[in-house]
Amino acid sequence: MEVTVRIPDDLASRMNATSGEISRRALEALAIEEYRNHRLTRPELRRLLAFETSYELDGFLKAHQVFDDYSLADFEREREALKSLGF
C-alpha cells in the first residue's frame, strides 16, 4: 500500500532539510504509534521498518523511548522458570 501525505512545499523543504528523509520519518512515526497502541507486534514492526536484526529494532525503540511493558508478575514468572531450570 502506498500512502500520500500533502505538505505545503515551504514546510516540506524545511522538514527535509533538518533531519533526513521525511517519508522515512513519517513511516517511523506511524510505526511507533501503531506499536505503542498494540496494533503491530515486534516482528511486524521489524519487517515494516526493514531492520535485519532484532538488535537494530531494540536500538530504534530505545532511541525513541519506547519500552516494553514489564510487570512484577512478568519478573516473577521468569524467576520461577529459571529456578525450575536450576538457575
C-alpha positions as CSV (number, residue, x, y, z in Angstrom):
1,M,0.0,0.0,0.0
2,E,1.2,3.4,-0.8
3,V,0.1,6.5,1.3
4,T,0.3,10.0,0.1
5,V,0.5,12.9,2.5
6,R,0.2,16.5,1.3
7,I,2.5,19.0,3.0
8,P,2.9,22.6,1.8
9,D,6.2,22.9,-0.2
10,D,7.8,25.5,2.1
11,L,7.2,23.3,5.2
12,A,8.3,20.1,3.4
13,S,11.6,21.7,2.3
14,R,12.3,22.8,5.8
15,M,11.3,19.4,7.3
16,N,13.5,17.5,4.8
17,A,16.5,19.8,5.4
18,T,16.5,19.4,9.1
19,S,16.9,15.7,9.7
20,G,16.7,13.2,6.9
21,E,14.2,12.0,4.5
22,I,10.7,13.0,5.5
23,S,9.0,9.9,4.1
24,R,11.1,7.6,6.3
25,R,10.5,9.7,9.4
26,A,6.7,9.7,8.7
27,L,6.8,5.9,8.4
28,E,8.8,5.6,11.6
29,A,6.4,7.8,13.5
30,L,3.4,5.9,12.3
31,A,5.1,2.6,13.1
32,I,6.0,3.7,16.6
33,E,2.4,4.8,17.2
34,E,0.9,1.6,15.9
35,Y,3.3,-0.4,18.1
36,R,2.6,1.6,21.2
37,N,-1.1,1.0,20.6
38,H,-0.6,-2.7,20.2
39,R,-1.6,-2.8,16.6
40,L,1.8,-4.1,15.5
41,T,3.9,-6.8,17.0
42,R,7.7,-6.6,17.3
43,P,8.2,-8.9,14.3
44,E,5.8,-6.9,12.3
45,L,7.4,-3.6,13.3
46,R,10.8,-5.0,12.4
47,R,9.5,-6.1,9.0
48,L,7.8,-2.8,8.3
49,L,11.0,-0.8,9.1
50,A,13.2,-3.3,7.3
51,F,15.5,-4.0,10.2
52,E,17.7,-7.1,9.6
53,T,18.1,-7.9,13.3
54,S,16.1,-7.6,16.5
55,Y,19.1,-5.8,17.9
56,E,18.5,-3.0,15.4
57,L,14.9,-2.8,16.4
58,D,15.8,-2.7,20.1
59,G,18.1,0.3,19.4
60,F,15.4,2.0,17.3
61,L,12.9,1.6,20.1
62,K,15.3,2.7,22.8
63,A,16.2,5.8,20.7
64,H,12.5,6.7,20.5
65,Q,12.0,6.0,24.2
66,V,9.6,3.1,23.6
67,F,9.9,0.4,26.2
68,D,8.0,-2.8,26.6
69,D,5.6,-3.2,29.5
70,Y,7.3,-5.5,32.0
71,S,5.4,-6.0,35.2
72,L,6.4,-7.5,38.5
73,A,4.3,-10.5,37.6
74,D,6.4,-10.9,34.4
75,F,9.6,-10.8,36.5
76,E,8.2,-13.4,39.0
77,R,7.2,-15.7,36.2
78,E,10.6,-15.6,34.6
79,R,12.3,-16.0,38.0
80,E,10.2,-19.1,38.7
81,A,11.0,-20.5,35.2
82,L,14.8,-20.0,35.8
83,K,14.5,-21.5,39.3
84,S,12.8,-24.6,37.9
85,L,15.7,-25.0,35.4
86,G,18.2,-24.9,38.2
87,F,19.4,-21.3,38.0
